[in-house]
């Protein structure tokens, strides 16, 4: 067996012309294997990245949910009515028109109370939206 393009006995490699360069069959197989392995590694990296982002997002959502529940002083599994009642009680305490700095032991100013009321409002909306969409 001796001819260009023929596969011969063990140890004789077939040669092909690629872009004017001679390449053995073994070289082509190795290049293909390398490209396939690089593709697999890239796919693995992409999959791992996606899973890590999902895990972080889930973790962030859980923390945000817990923080919102802490702001209102309710348990994360509180009912819609419990969330609304907790917001009403705290809103009376921190509303800018009813807030009295001298009654507050924490030394909170009126501006701090306004900010806290905004945070409570956002927390209530977030908790109620989560309850509506996921329960």
C-alpha positions in Angstrom: 0.0 0.0 0.0 1.7 3.0 -1.1 -0.2 5.9 -2.5 -1.3 9.3 -1.4 -4.6 9.2 0.5 -4.5 5.5 1.3 -4.5 4.1 4.8 -1.8 1.5 5.1 -0.4 -1.0 7.6 0.3 -0.1 11.2 2.7 2.8 11.4 1.9 4.2 8.0 -0.2 7.3 8.2 -2.4 8.7 5.5 -1.5 12.2 4.4 -3.8 14.9 3.2 -3.3 18.3 1.7 -4.8 21.1 3.9 -4.4 24.7 2.8 -1.2 23.7 1.0 0.3 21.9 4.1 0.7 18.2 4.5 -1.0 16.8 7.6 -1.1 13.2 8.7 -4.3 11.5 9.7 -3.1 11.3 13.2 -2.5 15.1 13.3 -6.1 15.6 12.1 -7.5 13.3 14.7 -5.5 14.9 17.5 -6.7 18.4 16.4 -10.3 17.2 16.2 -9.9 15.6 19.7 -8.4 18.8 21.1 -11.2 20.9 19.6 -13.9 18.5 21.0 -12.3 18.5 24.4 -12.0 22.3 24.4 -15.7 22.5 23.4 -16.6 20.1 26.2 -14.6 22.1 28.7 -16.2 25.4 27.5 -19.6 23.8 27.8 -18.8 22.6 31.3 -17.6 26.0 32.3 -20.8 27.6 30.9 -23.0 25.1 32.7 -21.2 25.6 36.0 -21.4 29.4 35.6 -25.2 29.2 34.9 -25.8 26.9 37.9 -23.7 29.2 40.2 -25.6 32.3 39.1 -28.9 30.5 39.8 -27.7 29.4 43.2 -26.6 33.0 44.0 -29.9 34.4 42.8 -31.9 31.9 44.9 -29.7 32.8 47.9 -30.2 36.5 47.3 -33.9 36.1 47.0 -34.1 34.2 50.2 -32.0 36.8 52.0 -34.2 39.6 50.6 -37.3 37.8 51.7 -35.9 37.3 55.2 -34.8 41.0 55.4 -38.2 42.2 54.3 -39.8 40.0 57.0 -37.4 41.3 59.6 -38.1 44.9 58.7 -41.8 44.3 59.4 -41.2 42.1 62.4 -43.0 39.0 61.0 -41.9 35.5 60.3 -41.0 34.6 56.7 -44.0 32.3 56.5 -46.5 34.9 57.8 -49.9 35.2 56.2 -51.0 38.1 54.1 -53.2 39.4 56.9 -50.3 39.2 59.4 -48.1 41.2 57.0 -50.7 43.9 56.6 -51.3 44.1 60.3 -47.6 44.4 61.1 -47.2 47.1 58.5 -50.1 49.1 60.0 -48.8 48.9 63.5 -45.3 50.0 62.5 -46.6 52.6 60.1 -48.4 54.4 63.0 -45.2 54.3 65.0 -42.9 55.7 62.2 -45.2 57.8 60.2 -43.6 61.3 59.8 -46.8 63.1 60.9 -47.1 61.0 64.1 -43.5 60.4 64.9 -42.2 61.9 68.1 -38.4 61.7 68.5 -38.6 62.1 72.3 -40.7 58.9 72.6 -38.2 56.9 70.6 -35.5 55.3 72.7 -33.2 54.6 69.7 -32.5 58.3 69.1 -34.0 58.2 65.7 -34.7 61.5 63.9 -37.7 62.4 61.9 -35.8 61.9 58.6 -34.7 58.4 59.8 -38.3 57.6 60.6 -39.3 58.6 57.0 -36.6 56.4 55.6 -37.7 53.5 57.8 -41.3 54.0 56.7 -40.2 53.8 53.0 -38.2 50.6 53.7 -41.3 49.1 55.5 -43.5 50.1 52.5 -41.1 48.4 50.1 -40.8 45.3 52.3 -44.6 45.0 52.6 -45.0 45.3 48.8 -42.2 42.7 48.2 -43.7 40.2 50.7 -47.2 40.5 49.4 -46.0 40.2 45.8 -44.0 37.1 46.7 -47.0 35.6 48.5 -49.2 36.3 45.5 -46.9 34.9 42.9 -45.6 31.8 44.7 -48.4 30.7 46.9 
